[in-house]
Amino acid sequence: MLHLSFLSSSPSSLSFGPVRLAQSVPRLSFRSRTMSSKMPIRFLDAGLGTTLESPPHNAKFKADSSLWSSDFLITSPKTLSGVHRAFVEAGSDVLLTATYQASLEGFAATTRAETPQSASNDKQEQKSNTSQDGSATYDEEEAVVLMRTAVPLAKQAFSASQSTKSKSKQIALSLGAYGATMQPSTEYSGDYKPENMRTVDGLRDWHEKRLKVFRDDKATWNDVDLVSFETLPVLQEVQAVRRVMAKHNTTPHSRDWWISCVFPNDDLTLPDGSPVPAVVEAMLTDQGDTAPRPWGIGINCTDIKKLDKLLRQYETAAQSILDTDSALDASAKRGRWPWLVAYPDGAQGSVYNTESQKWEIDPQMKAKGPQRPWHEELAEIITKTAERGHWKGILIGGCCKTMPDDIRKLRSQLAAIESDAYYLESG
């Protein structure tokens, strides 16, 4: 059994058929709105892995590891804790756990780190897991313990921060796409292997097993407020996670959850070629108890230049599913909509090479000269989105190459914009 002494006991839980496109999405009037009619905006954190790679941390991720930032659960939980606190101080209302690329398979393929704690544990108990080259790795019991530590580690950042006056601070369990756990990662290509991982059933079983790592431990699950299925590149995976949540997200232990997809293609499709209408249909079509609708849907790890067009396509597709009752007024229709979750990357012309695990400058983007500041561009997009008045609320943040200072600037930018369409839910 792996004993981890760096975590104190965690505090109690924080409460709180194809789609037919419409010709246009009408805008709601946003003049003189009351607070109840304004759209709430909340702030997510940003790119954990790329923040770790940047000063003052300057992390070097191991090329042969599929854990990426989750490796710090083993080697330096104190560093992770510091990054979480930095995002809280910058104004994040929701923190994602350091579990995006964590998986039982990933830990089983990771060479055991030589730390004082692991050395002590090895003296007490000899583990049998080894990699192909004979190196000692982590067995399933150890992987489960390590993955679960990510939740209280993130939660403690709120209690340790001096900026957490609001009661609405939340922890989101980060569950990346199956492809994010492969080596090299394939969440940007959707090239899933083996063959059964290209099916809804295969992906459902895999996601179910990982979710149960957290769901089956009462103390861990009590500290989870939201569940995030992120960077999904294939339509079957969207369908699979809805089925997983139908089975395991039951009362009295249910949690709000979201699905977000990645759109690296210039034609605004998923890596598997699925267009936005098909994606939104897979996310929102009413399937009763077999596949409940998520609390939120969205887009992450996608070039900010594509975001506005993608969000408008999301709205048009969602409208054809959710706004079919002509007897409902605009306010009642909006009550049927999910939250929008949007956290684009801040690569500013860089492209991540999954083979070399390095960011490389896109020559075409470099030729265009300096990019507009990320926080300014995102604030403008979100303001326009709120003014169209469809979503129940908006959760915004950043993905790769965005850091705490970007969240701080984004919050300040939105606070400074004189729009009657939204309000910042916490401050």
Disulfide bonds with the S-S distance in Angstrom:
none
